[in-house]
Amino acid sequence: MAAAPLVLLLKRRRPEVRVLVTTVTDAGNRVANEKLSQVDTVLYFPLDFPGTVKRALEAIRPRLVLLTETELWPNFLRACARQRIPVVLINGRLSHRSFRWYRLVKPFFRKVLQGIELFCMQSELDAERIVALGAPLGKVRVLGNLKFDALASSIDGTGLREEFGLQEDFPLFIAGSTHRGEEETVLHAFSRVKASFPHLVLILAPRHLERLPEVENLLKDRGFPFIRRTQLAGVKGKGQGVASVILLDTMGELQQLYALGGIVFVGGSLVPVGGHNILEPAQYSRTILFGPHMENLAEISELFLARGAAVRIKDREELSLKLLELLGNPNLAMSLGQAAFSLVASHGGAAAKTAALLEAYL
């Protein structure tokens, strides 16, 4: 999805160019087919075995290969070099965890990087890390994060609230992309806060849908009435009055649900996962909370904190207290959300910069 605005720009500038998108997972394949209508074909990326990638490249014969973020496959890159197919890394990033691991195999990784023509990195920190691992300094550019350009806040929050059966004056708490260990924290805070704000509704969105039965058992053990998002249409009154927790069991819908309003906790941050996308709730001027583990978005998260556009919490007690404070002080919550939106609005342009550099290869 981060690559979507770049694909759109390339298609506008060069409509004759055919664009093929490959994914590694089933979920990614479904999202690509549903959301990227401008591409010509969606396939699975070949398994990274020499014979497999050789046959795939000979069958497709690409003029240019774009790899996103840190999708660096050694055999694939070697095969591209042999067939003289230029490879460009777009929206490149190296998380703290990835950087530490790659440094352990630096001689091998340096050889892998030699097969890449250009490194379009998200931040100065990402650029420094890729150079430290062996990328030639002259081939590295810092262009920003394509995810800023991928945001499009055209969803009608009012219509969504009606669909979810939520009254306009009911406060909402969204916990997005949560991992094991975070749901317990969220539910503890939700229980404490609900005593002061009885109409508060929680939308709980586990990162991995295969964990839904586990999360449902957790809700049952804690005594929370809940309903799955896919069951709302068949329930009279829908979310309101039926359950205080709505469990999101759909793929690719979380981003637009931020238009519903409320306070947002972004998961993968209270456990050592590295954090998830805070730009999506920011585009809707949401009040954003996240935990201490934001290594995957270190530069962006620090920027949000410095601009007063998000709040970092360390544990369930702090989450409870911050929720109480923000729900009791709507002006403070609004100012945080407005700061988040302003930050996102001022950081676009990575897609245009990347497209301009790719012209030389097309």
C-alpha positions in Angstrom: 0.0 0.0 0.0 2.9 2.3 0.6 4.0 1.8 -3.0 0.5 2.7 -4.3 1.1 6.5 -4.8 4.3 5.7 -6.6 2.7 3.2 -8.9 -0.1 5.8 -9.7 2.5 8.5 -10.5 4.4 6.1 -12.8 1.2 5.1 -14.6 0.3 8.7 -15.2 3.7 9.6 -16.5 4.3 6.5 -18.5 0.9 4.8 -19.2 2.6 2.4 -21.6 4.6 0.8 -18.8 3.1 -2.4 -17.4 3.3 -2.7 -13.6 3.5 -6.1 -11.9 3.2 -6.3 -8.1 4.3 -9.4 -6.2 3.6 -10.3 -2.6 5.0 -12.9 -0.2 1.9 -13.6 1.8 -1.7 -14.6 1.1 -3.0 -11.5 3.0 -0.7 -9.2 1.0 -2.0 -10.8 -2.2 -5.6 -10.2 -1.3 -4.9 -6.6 -0.4 -3.0 -6.0 -3.6 -5.8 -7.4 -5.7 -8.4 -5.4 -3.8 -6.7 -2.1 -3.4 -4.2 -1.6 -6.3 -6.6 -1.4 -9.3 -4.0 0.6 -11.3 -1.5 -2.3 -11.6 -1.6 -4.7 -14.5 -0.9 -8.0 -12.7 -0.5 -9.3 -9.1 1.5 -12.4 -8.5 3.4 -14.1 -5.7 7.1 -13.4 -5.4 9.2 -16.5 -6.4 10.8 -18.5 -3.7 14.4 -17.4 -3.3 16.0 -20.5 -4.9 18.4 -20.0 -7.9 16.4 -22.0 -10.4 13.1 -20.6 -9.3 14.1 -16.9 -9.6 15.9 -17.5 -12.9 12.8 -19.0 -14.5 10.6 -16.3 -13.0 12.8 -13.5 -14.4 13.1 -15.2 -17.8 9.3 -15.5 -18.0 8.5 -11.9 -17.0 11.6 -10.1 -18.4 11.2 -7.0 -16.3 12.8 -3.7 -17.4 13.2 -2.6 -13.8 12.7 -4.2 -10.4 11.6 -2.2 -7.4 12.1 -3.7 -4.0 10.3 -2.2 -1.0 11.7 -1.4 2.4 13.9 -4.3 3.3 12.8 -7.1 0.9 16.3 -8.1 0.0 16.5 -11.6 -1.5 20.1 -12.8 -2.3 19.4 -15.3 -5.0 16.9 -13.0 -6.7 19.4 -10.1 -6.7 22.1 -12.3 -8.1 19.8 -13.5 -10.9 18.9 -9.9 -11.7 22.6 -9.0 -12.0 23.3 -11.9 -14.3 20.4 -10.9 -16.6 21.4 -7.2 -16.3 18.0 -6.1 -14.8 18.4 -2.9 -12.8 17.2 -3.1 -9.2 16.2 -0.1 -7.1 15.3 -0.2 -3.4 12.3 2.1 -2.7 11.0 3.4 0.6 14.1 1.7 2.1 14.4 1.3 5.8 16.4 -0.7 8.3 14.9 -1.2 11.7 17.2 -1.3 14.7 16.6 -5.1 15.0 17.3 -5.7 11.3 20.4 -3.5 11.4 21.9 -5.5 14.4 21.3 -8.8 12.6 22.7 -7.7 9.2 25.8 -6.4 10.9 26.5 -9.9 12.1 26.7 -11.0 8.4 28.1 -7.8 7.0 30.5 -9.4 4.5 27.7 -11.4 3.0 25.2 -8.6 3.1 27.7 -6.2 1.4 27.8 -8.6 -1.6 24.0 -8.6 -1.6 23.8 -4.8 -1.8 26.2 -4.7 -4.7 23.3 -5.8 -6.9 21.2 -2.7 -6.2 21.5 0.3 -8.5 19.9 2.9 -6.2 18.9 3.1 -2.6 15.9 5.4 -1.9 15.8 5.6 1.8 13.1 6.9 4.2 15.4 8.8 6.6 18.9 9.9 7.3 19.2 7.2 9.9 18.1 4.5 7.4 20.7 5.9 4.9 23.5 5.8 7.5 22.6 2.2 8.3 22.6 1.0 4.7 25.9 2.7 4.0 27.4 1.1 7.2 26.4 -2.3 5.8 28.1 -1.7 2.5 25.9 0.3 0.2 28.0 2.8 -1.9 27.4 6.3 -0.6 27.0 7.7 -4.1 24.0 5.4 -4.7 22.0 6.4 -1.6 19.3 9.0 -1.5 17.0 10.2 1.3 13.6 10.8 -0.2 11.2 10.4 2.8 8.5 7.9 3.5 6.1 6.9 0.8 3.5 6.1 3.5 3.0 9.9 3.9 1.9 10.0 0.3 -0.3 6.9 0.6 -2.7 8.6 3.0 -6.1 9.7 1.8 -8.6 10.8 4.4 -11.7 10.7 2.3 -13.7 8.3 4.5 -17.0 9.6 6.0 -16.7 9.0 9.7 -20.4 9.9 10.2 -21.5 7.1 7.8 -19.2 4.7 9.5 -20.5 5.5 13.0 -24.0 4.7 11.7 -22.8 1.4 10.3 -21.2 0.5 13.6 -24.3 1.7 15.6 -22.3 4.3 17.5 -24.0 7.4 18.8 -22.1 10.6 17.9 -21.6 11.6 21.5 -20.3 8.1 22.6 -16.5 8.2 23.2 -14.4 5.7 21.3 -11.1 3.9 22.0 -9.4 2.1 19.1 -6.6 -0.3 19.8 -5.0 -1.1 16.4 -2.6 -3.8 15.4 -2.3 -5.3 18.9 0.0 -8.3 19.7 -0.1 -11.0 22.3 0.4 -9.3 25.7 -1.1 -6.0 24.6 -4.8 -7.0 24.6 -4.5 -7.7 28.4 -3.1 -4.2 28.9 -5.7 -2.6 26.7 -8.6 -4.4 28.5 -7.2 -3.5 31.9 -7.1 0.2 31.0 -10.5 0.0 29.3 -12.1 -1.6 32.4 -10.7 1.1 34.6 -11.7 4.0 32.4 -15.2 2.6 31.7 -16.1 3.2 35.3 -15.8 6.9 34.7 -17.0 6.9 31.1 -19.7 4.1 30.9 -20.6 4.8 27.3 -17.0 4.2 26.1 -16.7 1.7 23.3 -13.5 -0.2 22.4 -12.7 -1.4 18.9 -10.0 -4.0 19.3 -8.0 -4.9 16.2 -5.5 -7.7 16.6 -2.6 -7.5 14.1 -2.9 -11.2 13.1 -6.4 -12.6 12.5 -5.4 -16.1 13.3 -5.2 -14.9 16.9 -8.9 -14.0 17.0 -10.0 -17.1 19.0 -7.3 -16.4 21.5 -8.5 -12.8 21.9 -12.1 -13.9 22.1 -11.2 -16.2 25.0 -9.5 -13.3 26.7 -12.6 -11.2 26.4 -14.8 -14.0 27.8 -12.4 -14.5 30.7 -12.5 -10.8 31.5 -16.4 -10.7 31.2 -16.5 -8.2 28.4 -19.6 -8.4 26.1 -18.2 -8.3 22.6 -19.2 -8.7 19.0 -17.2 -9.4 15.8 -17.2 -6.6 13.2 -18.6 -9.1 10.6 -21.6 -9.8 12.9 -22.7 -6.2 13.2 -24.9 -6.2 10.0 -27.1 -9.0 11.4 -27.7 -7.5 14.9 -30.5 -5.1 15.6 -29.0 -1.9 17.0 -25.6 -3.1 15.8 -22.7 -2.1 18.1 -24.5 0.2 20.5 -26.0 -1.5 23.5 -25.1 -4.9 22.1 -21.4 -4.9 23.2 -18.9 -2.6 24.7 -16.1 -4.2 22.6 -16.2 -4.6 18.8 -13.6 -7.1 17.7 -12.3 -6.3 14.2 -12.1 -9.5 12.2 -11.6 -8.1 8.7 -8.5 -7.5 6.7 -7.4 -4.1 5.4 -10.2 -2.1 7.2 -8.4 -0.7 10.2 -7.1 2.4 8.4 -10.5 3.7 7.5 -11.9 2.9 10.9 -9.7 5.6 12.3 -12.2 8.0 10.7 -14.7 7.0 13.4 -12.9 9.2 15.8 -11.7 8.7 19.4 -8.4 7.9 21.0 -6.1 5.5 19.2 -3.5 3.1 20.8 -1.1 1.8 18.1 0.0 -1.7 18.9 3.3 -3.6 18.6 4.7 -0.9 20.8 4.1 -2.2 24.4 5.8 -5.4 23.5 9.2 -5.7 21.7 7.8 -5.8 18.2 8.9 -2.4 16.9 5.6 -0.6 16.5 3.2 -0.1 13.7 1.9 2.7 11.5 1.1 5.9 13.3 0.5 7.9 10.1 -2.9 6.3 9.4 -4.6 7.6 12.5 -2.7 10.9 12.2 -4.3 11.6 8.8 -7.7 11.7 10.6 -6.5 14.0 13.4 -6.7 11.2 15.9 -5.2 11.4 19.4 -2.3 8.8 19.2 -0.8 6.7 22.0 2.0 4.2 21.7 4.4 2.3 23.9 8.2 2.4 24.3 9.0 -0.1 21.5 8.8 2.0 18.3 12.2 0.9 16.8 10.7 0.3 13.4 9.5 3.9 13.2 12.1 5.5 15.5 12.6 8.7 13.6 8.9 9.2 12.8 7.7 8.5 16.4 10.3 10.8 17.9 9.2 13.5 15.4 5.6 13.1 16.6 6.6 13.3 20.2 8.7 16.4 19.6 5.8 18.1 17.8 3.3 17.3 20.5 1.5 15.0 18.1 1.5 11.8 20.1 1.9 10.5 23.6 4.2 7.7 24.7 3.0 5.4 27.5 5.1 2.8 29.3 2.6 0.3 30.9 -1.1 -0.4 31.6 -1.3 2.0 34.5 0.0 4.9 32.4 -2.4 3.9 29.6 -5.3 4.0 32.0 -4.3 7.4 33.4 -3.7 8.9 30.0 -7.0 7.7 28.7 -8.8 9.2 31.7 -7.0 12.5 31.2 -7.7 12.7 27.5 -11.4 11.7 27.7 -11.8 14.2 30.5 -10.1 17.0 28.5 -11.4 17.0 24.9 -9.4 20.2 24.1 -6.1 18.5 24.9 -7.1 15.4 22.9 -8.1 17.7 20.0 -4.8 19.6 20.0 -2.8 16.4 19.9 -4.9 15.2 16.9 -4.5 18.5 15.1 -0.8 18.4 15.6 -0.6 14.9 14.2 -2.6 15.9 11.1 -0.4 19.0 10.5 2.7 16.9 10.7 1.5 14.4 8.1 0.3 17.2 5.8 3.7 18.8 5.8 5.7 15.7 4.9 4.5 14.5 1.5 6.4 14.3 -1.7 8.4 11.1 -1.5 6.5 9.5 -4.4 7.2 12.4 -6.7 10.9 12.4 -5.8 11.2 8.6 -6.3 9.3 8.7 -9.6 11.7 11.4 -10.9 14.7 9.2 -10.1 13.2 6.2 -11.7 12.7 8.0 -15.1 16.3 7.3 -15.9 15.6 3.6 -15.8 12.4 3.7 -17.8 
